[in-house]
Amino acid sequence: MSLELCPTGGVQEPQDPALAPLFIEEQSGVAGVPDRRYRIGLPDFVIRHYGGALIEAARSRAAHRWFGEHERPAGYLRAQDLIS
């Protein structure tokens, strides 16, 4: 699972080295979700223990911007997406 963030105003290629590993540019597969966004890979243990809380936090903080869950094929996350 990953948490993908699409800031208002779009995402430019980050100059900050801390954000660079999170930046992706690929077709989102979801209408309204831009191709340029940030992706935070979430390890399995996080999903098992905190997945529900994470989803609820996203819904409660940005309900008007929450697109919901979207299933991706196995192998979707790249090794560099697995930041924890």
Contacts in CASP RR format, 6 or more apart in sequence:
PFRMAT RR
TARGET T0000
AUTHOR 0000-0000-0000
METHOD contacts of the structure
MODEL  1
MSLELCPTGGVQEPQDPALAPLFIEEQSGVAGVPDRRYRIGLPDFVIRHY
GGALIEAARSRAAHRWFGEHERPAGYLRAQDLIS
1 41 0 8 1.000
1 42 0 8 1.000
1 47 0 8 1.000
1 51 0 8 1.000
2 39 0 8 1.000
2 40 0 8 1.000
2 41 0 8 1.000
2 42 0 8 1.000
2 76 0 8 1.000
2 77 0 8 1.000
2 81 0 8 1.000
3 39 0 8 1.000
3 40 0 8 1.000
3 41 0 8 1.000
3 42 0 8 1.000
3 54 0 8 1.000
3 58 0 8 1.000
4 24 0 8 1.000
4 28 0 8 1.000
4 33 0 8 1.000
4 37 0 8 1.000
4 38 0 8 1.000
4 39 0 8 1.000
4 40 0 8 1.000
5 37 0 8 1.000
5 38 0 8 1.000
5 39 0 8 1.000
5 40 0 8 1.000
6 33 0 8 1.000
6 34 0 8 1.000
6 37 0 8 1.000
6 38 0 8 1.000
6 65 0 8 1.000
7 38 0 8 1.000
10 34 0 8 1.000
10 36 0 8 1.000
11 23 0 8 1.000
11 34 0 8 1.000
11 36 0 8 1.000
11 37 0 8 1.000
11 38 0 8 1.000
12 36 0 8 1.000
13 23 0 8 1.000
13 25 0 8 1.000
13 36 0 8 1.000
14 20 0 8 1.000
14 22 0 8 1.000
14 23 0 8 1.000
19 38 0 8 1.000
21 80 0 8 1.000
21 83 0 8 1.000
22 38 0 8 1.000
22 39 0 8 1.000
22 40 0 8 1.000
22 83 0 8 1.000
23 36 0 8 1.000
23 37 0 8 1.000
23 38 0 8 1.000
24 36 0 8 1.000
24 37 0 8 1.000
24 38 0 8 1.000
24 39 0 8 1.000
25 35 0 8 1.000
25 36 0 8 1.000
26 35 0 8 1.000
27 35 0 8 1.000
28 34 0 8 1.000
28 35 0 8 1.000
28 37 0 8 1.000
29 70 0 8 1.000
30 67 0 8 1.000
30 70 0 8 1.000
32 67 0 8 1.000
33 67 0 8 1.000
39 81 0 8 1.000
40 81 0 8 1.000
40 83 0 8 1.000
41 77 0 8 1.000
41 81 0 8 1.000
41 82 0 8 1.000
41 83 0 8 1.000
41 84 0 8 1.000
42 51 0 8 1.000
42 54 0 8 1.000
42 84 0 8 1.000
43 82 0 8 1.000
43 84 0 8 1.000
46 54 0 8 1.000
46 84 0 8 1.000
47 54 0 8 1.000
55 68 0 8 1.000
55 69 0 8 1.000
58 66 0 8 1.000
59 66 0 8 1.000
END
